[in-house]
Amino acid sequence: MTVQAWIALAVGIAAVVEDVARRRISNWIPCAAFAGGLGLQTWLHGWYGLGSALIGTLAGFGVFLLFYLLGGMGGGDVKLMAGFGALLGGWKVLEAALWTAGCGGVFAVLYLGFRWLRARLANAPAENAGAEKGSQDGADSIPYAPAIAVGVWLSLVPKG
């Protein structure tokens, strides 16, 4: 496994654990991805790698910024993708964003199906299934760090 994959694995696990447990991603996690990516890309490819890491950061940030502005994603998710952008570089982070979108859709369907099933087994109305402890007004969020982490990992898998 490459150094890039190890960094992605460590950062991804930290982000997933915190996002699932606390529904937030601490700033140190995307900063670790950014620092690791910036250092690794510069070490491997010199000035070209530094430029690629910075372009990847901007691309990762820009891809999810619109979703954040529309209220569909948290700021930690945007920063996490920006950090992974430094690790992956410009083109690879776009591939990771596509994988992330697909994984996010699958995870959302599984989450909603699980919530529906749990409500049915408890004989609770589906409308109240979201009124869990800690949620606001019965509306809860789906942690997106798992989809981001899996999307990044899938982008690192050799194709062909």
GIPE-V58048 format. One record per backbone hydrogen bond with DSSP energy under -0.5 kcal/mol. CO is the residue of the C=O (numbers start at 1). NH is the residue of the N-H. Records with the same first field share a line. If there is no record, write none. Layout:
BEGIN
CO = NH + NH
END
This chain:
BEGIN
2 = 6
3 = 7
4 = 8
5 = 9
6 = 10
7 = 11
8 = 12
9 = 13
10 = 14
11 = 15
12 = 16
13 = 17
14 = 18
15 = 19
16 = 20
17 = 21
18 = 22 + 23 + 24
19 = 23
26 = 29 + 30
27 = 31
28 = 32
29 = 33
30 = 34
31 = 35
32 = 36
33 = 37
34 = 38
35 = 39
36 = 40
37 = 41
38 = 42
39 = 43
40 = 44
41 = 45
42 = 46
45 = 48 + 49
46 = 50
47 = 51
48 = 52
49 = 53
50 = 54
51 = 55
52 = 56
53 = 57
54 = 58
55 = 59
56 = 60
57 = 61
58 = 62
59 = 63
60 = 64
61 = 65
62 = 66
64 = 68
65 = 69
66 = 70
67 = 72 + 73
68 = 71
74 = 78
75 = 79
76 = 80
77 = 81
78 = 82
79 = 83
80 = 84
81 = 85
82 = 86
83 = 87
84 = 88
85 = 89
89 = 93
90 = 94
91 = 95
92 = 96
93 = 97
94 = 98
95 = 99
96 = 100
97 = 101
98 = 102
99 = 103
100 = 104
101 = 105
102 = 106
103 = 107
104 = 108
105 = 109
106 = 110
107 = 111
108 = 112
109 = 113
110 = 114
111 = 115
112 = 116
113 = 117
114 = 118
115 = 119
116 = 120
117 = 121
118 = 122
119 = 124
120 = 123
125 = 128
126 = 129
128 = 131
130 = 132
132 = 135
135 = 137
136 = 139
138 = 140
139 = 136
141 = 143
144 = 148
145 = 149
146 = 150
147 = 151
148 = 152
149 = 153
150 = 154
151 = 155
152 = 156
153 = 156 + 157
154 = 157
158 = 160
END
